[in-house]
Amino acid sequence: MPIEIRELVIRAVVGAPPAPGRGRLREEDLERLKRELVAECLERLAEERAAKGRR
């Protein structure tokens, strides 16, 4: 994941930039964030498709 995207993910998930001196996430935290983001994206896509089907 490019650094810019990682920064955006951190800001979006925790609502703030990383703490000073801790500019990197642990690998397991990053993997968890990626899984959560993918799950949320899939959920939103499913909701959008369902909404389109109701029209």
N, C-alpha and C positions, 0 to 999 in steps of 0.2 A: 504494500500500500504506500503510495507516494506520501512524503512528509506533509504536504499541504492538505491532503485528504485526511490524514491521520489527525492533524490539528483540528480540522473541521469536525471530525467525529468526536474528538475529546470535548470540544466546546459544546457540541450539540447534546452529548450524553450527560455530561456533568455540569453543564451550564457555565463553565469557566475554563480558562486555560490550565495547563498542568501547574502544579505548585512549583515555585522557584527552586531550581536545583534538581528538579525531577522532570526533565523534558521528555522522558521516554516512559512508555508503559511497559510493564512486564509482559512477556510474550503471551502468557495465559490470559491476562487482562485484554490484550489486543484481540486475541482469538475469540474471547467471549463477546467483546463488542462487535466484532464482525458477524458472529452468529446471530446476535440480537438484531443487528441492522438488516441482515438478509431476511430473517424471520418477519420483521416489521414490513419490509418492502413487499414480501410475498403476500402478507396479510392485506396490505393496502391494494395490491393488484387484484386480489380475489374480490375485495369489496367493490372496486371499480367495475370489474367485469360483472358482478352480480347486479350492480346498479344499472349498468347498460342493458342487461337482460330484462330488467323490469320496465324499461321505457317502451 
